[in-house]
Amino acid sequence: MESAAALHRTDLKDVFAANRAAGKIVLSAAARGGVTRRGTVYEHGPLRVRFPNVYDGTLEAVFVNTAGGVAGGDRHDLAMAAGEGAALTVTTAAAEKVYRSLGPDSEIAVKLSAAAGSRLCWLPQETILFDRARLARRIDVDLDRDASLLMAEAVVFGRSAMGERVEEGAFTDCWRVRRGGRLVFAETVRLGGAIAGRLAEPAVAGGAAAIATVLAVPGDEAAVTSVRAQTFCGEVGVSAWNGLAVARLCAKDGASLRRDLCAVIGAFGGTLPRSWLN
């Protein structure tokens, strides 16, 4: 017979599993008469999507996590598709918080697709990691050769204004972008263990506590020149190759990163979602 202690451990695992959040959003947008309108909208778990009024023919979708954050063992699956000729911008109502984990990773899987003649902007607000958080994120993008993409992801390691630091934890971020079925951009970022120590290294972040990447497809030297003409609070590097442009950002805190990120998005020809300006 199982001991009382073993039965207790099993009960705790069941309770833990039953309290994990499994969120899912499936969204498609289609162009009709020069106006982009929502098509499929599916919501599950704590995730919701709202559509503020936009008067320029584009569609803006705002994700809301009613759970107030992401904990260890939670999983979010997000799928967005811009149909032929559609103009879709996806953002979040606030910065996403990833809390301390007792062991399991928090998992986020994002799938983006854009058909011919469409423009898809993936512009969520910052992801804030708390000390001992564990986040595994994967972003897969499938673009038609005649589609355009602007995507930005920012990560803040602890809220500096609150005196917080991410001493330890785990962060994995995997991006795969295909254009016309061909892989054109692939990278994986991994930070684990003593994250504060790794970020302090000159070849990693030089002591910065906030990082971001912005990708524009198509992108060219004109986009690079536009970014380099800006004035930044932190460090920003930008380059273009094979029809895409990428900017990398490092800043001492989330507020400085936000200012720099807004400048880069504008220089890449993007328009900030209204939730960013509230």
C-alpha positions, 0 to 999 in steps of 0.5 A: 500500500502507498504511504500517506506521504506518497498519497499526499504528494500525488494529491498536491500534483493533481491540485497543481495541475488542475490550477495551471492555466491553458489559454488559447486564441485563434484569430483571422482577419480578412479584407473586404471592400478595402476594410479589414474585418475579423473572421475567426475568433476563438478564445479559451481559458484566461485569454480574451481578444478585444477590438478597439475602434479603428477608422483607417480600414485596418484591424487592431486586436488587443489580447487580455490575460484575465489571469493577470500573469503567467505562472510555472506550468501555464501554457498559452497558444496564440494563432493569428492569420492575416488574409489576402490584402488584410492589415492586422495589428496585434498587441496586448492590453498591458505588459505580460508578467511571468512569475516565479516557478516552482519547477515547470516552465511557462510555455508560450507558442505563437503562430503568425501567418500573412497571405499575399498583399497583407501586412501583419504587425505583432507588437505586444507590450513588454514581457516582465520576468520575475526572479526565478521565472522560467519561460519557454517561448516559440514564435513561428511565422509563415509569410507569403512572398508579397506579405509584410511583417513588423514584429517586436518582442521586449523582455524586462528582467525585473522591475527596476523601479521596484528594486527587483532583479532576476538573479536566477531563472530560465528564458528560451526564445525561439524565432523561425520566420519563413517567406514563400516557404523558405526559412529566412530568419532563425534564432534562439536565445537561451539564458539560464541559471544565474541570469543577472550574472550573465546579463552583466557580461559585456558580450551579453548585455553589459549590465542592461536589464531590458532587451528587445528585438524588432524585425521588419520584412521587407527591410532594407538599408533605408530602414537602417538609415532611419533607425540610425538617425534616432537618439536613444537612451540605451544601445541599439544596433541595426542591420539589413540583409536578404530583404529583411531588417533587424534591430537589437536593443539593450537598456538599463530598465524597462522605461528606457527600453520602451522609449527606444522601442517606440523610436525603432518601430516608428523608424521601421514605418510602424504605428504604435497601438493605442494601448501603448500610449495609455 
